[in-house]
């Protein structure tokens, strides 16, 4: 019985360790692949590809409404993080397939099946490229830039703010004593936009590192 409990408790730790090693190995593989196939350093590409990365992530996030609905994207747990990335990648493909089902069509797809098929293939390729080239390095980036969001997510503090007569009023309260939005208060706890906040810090860090790289 004790042996079975030990095996059960060890299994998640093994999966977490293997996922961390997999993300690290993927980064290492990208360092080897890029000079061979793209004639460019992987780190240099990642630092300069901030706008493209943001565009690709926004495209995947269209099916989510907001990637902030999936705060596991900033998890320090590599297994949780990678699972969230698979969810982000899978949802737009599922939604696209649902739209193309004949039972869901108000009218036939018609000629649009050609451009839609091209876009679906492009989206699939982009998703695999995102998982291979961006997701591994992004984990280590979010490990740093997502720390503030993780702290906010695990705190019970509620910070609210409003502007009265040109002055900013700040109120700290418990989660159950939150002031009413009707009175002009808004949530300033940095809790509701965890992925956006981590991405903003990440973009700033990548921009600064890119400047230093080219200095």
N, C-alpha and C positions, 0 to 999 in steps of 0.2 A: 504493500500500500504506500509506504514512504517512498519507495523507488518510483512508483507511478506518479506521485505528486511532484517529485523532482524532475521527471521527464516532462511533465506538463508545464512546469514553471520555466524550464530551460528552453522549451521550443520557441516561444516568442523572442527570447534573447538571441537565439541562433538565427532566426529569420531577420531580425533587425540588423545583426552583424553582417549577415550575407548581403542584405540590401545595401548597407553602407559600403561594403567592399565592392559590390557591383557598380554603384554610382562612381566610386573612386576609380575603378578599372575602366569604366566608360570614358571618364575624363582623360585617363592615360591613353586609351585607344584613340581618342580624338586628336590628341597631341601627335600621335604617330600617323594617323590617316590624313590629316589636313595638308602637311607638306607634300605628301605623295600624290594625292588626288586633286588638291586645290591649290598647291604651290603657295601656301600661306600658313603662317603660324596660327594655331588654334586660339591661343590667348589673345593675340592681336585681333583676330576676327571677332572673337566674343566681345572684346572691349569696344570695337567700332560698330558692332551690329545691334546696338541698343534700340534704335528706331525700328529695325526689322523685327526684332524679338518682341517689342511692344505691339507691333501690328499683328504678328502671328498670334500672340496671346489674346489680343482683342477679338480676333476672328473666331478663335475657339470659345471665347467667353460670350459670344453673341447668343448662344443657346442657353446660357445660364442667366442672362439678364445682367448679372454682375458676378465676377469671380469671387467677390467678397462673401458670397453665399457658401463658399467652400473654404473655410479658414484652415482646413488641414493642409492647404498648399504651403503654409508657412511653418508647418510642424517641424520641430527639431528631430522627431522620430523619422528616420529615413524610410521605413516601411509605410508609415502613415502618409508621408509626403508623396512617395511614388504611387501609392494607391489613389491619392487625390488627383495626381497628374493623369493617370489612366482614366479616371472619371471625367476629367475635363476634356480629354481627347475623344472619349467614346460617345459623349452625349450629342455633339453636333452630327456625328455620323448616324446615330440612331434616329435623330429628328429628321434628317434628310431622307433616310429610308422610309420613315413613316409617311412623309409627304408624297413619296413616289408610289406608295401602295395603291393599287387600282381601287380598292374598297374605300379609300379616303379621298378619292378624286371627285370634285364636283364636275370637272370636265377633263377630257383626256389631256395628257401632257403635250402630245403633238410634236411639232418641230423642236420645241424647247428641250426635248430629251437629249439632243446633240450637245448644246452648250452646258446643260445640267450635268451630263455624263462627264464632260471635260472638267467641269468644276469639281465634281465629286472625286475624280481621279487626282486632280491637283490637291484637293483638300486632304485626301488620304496620304499622298506623298508628303505634304507639308506636316501632317500629324506625326508621321514616322520620323521625319527629319527633326521635328521639335523634340520628340522623345529621345532621340539619339544624340543630338548636338547641343540642345539647350537645357533640357531637364537635369542632366547630371551636374553641370556646373551651376545651374540655378539653385540647386539644393544647398551648396556651400555658400552661395551668395546670400540666400534667404536665411541661412543659419546665423548670419551676422545681422542683416538688415531687418529680419523678421523678429528680432529679439524684443523690440519695443512693443510690437503687436502682441507677442506671446505674453509679455508681462501684463499688458492691459486686459487680455482675455482671461487671465487667471486672478484678476483683482476684483474686489467687490466695490471699490470706490466708484462713485458716480459724480463726474464733474459736468456741470451745466453752465451755460453762459448766455447772456443776452446784452443787447445794446440799449441803454436808456440815456436819453439826452446827450448822445455822443460819447458816452462812457461805457466801457465794457464791465459788466457785473459778472462775477464768477462765484459759483456756489458749489461746494462739495457736500455731498449727501450720500446716504445709503441707497442701494438699488430700489428700495421700496418707498423712498421719500423723494423721488424724482419730481421736480417742479413741472407744472403743466406747460405744454407747448403753446397753448392758447395765450399764455402770458408773455410770450416772446422768447422763452427759453429754448435752447437747442442742446443736444448732447455733444459735449466737447471732450469726451473720455478717450478718444482715439481707439475706440473699441469696435465701432461698426464698419470700419473700412480696413481690416487687417491686411488683406492682400494688396490693396491700393497703396497703403502706407509703406509696406515692405518693398513694393515695386518702385515707388518714388525714391526711397532711400537707395535702392539698388541702382536705379538710373543715374543718380547723382554720383555714387561711388564709381560706377563704370565710366562716367564722363571724366571724372578726375583722374582715374587710372589711365584712361586713354591719353589724356593730356601729358601725364608723366611719362607714358610709354614713348610718345613722340617728341619728348623734350630733348 
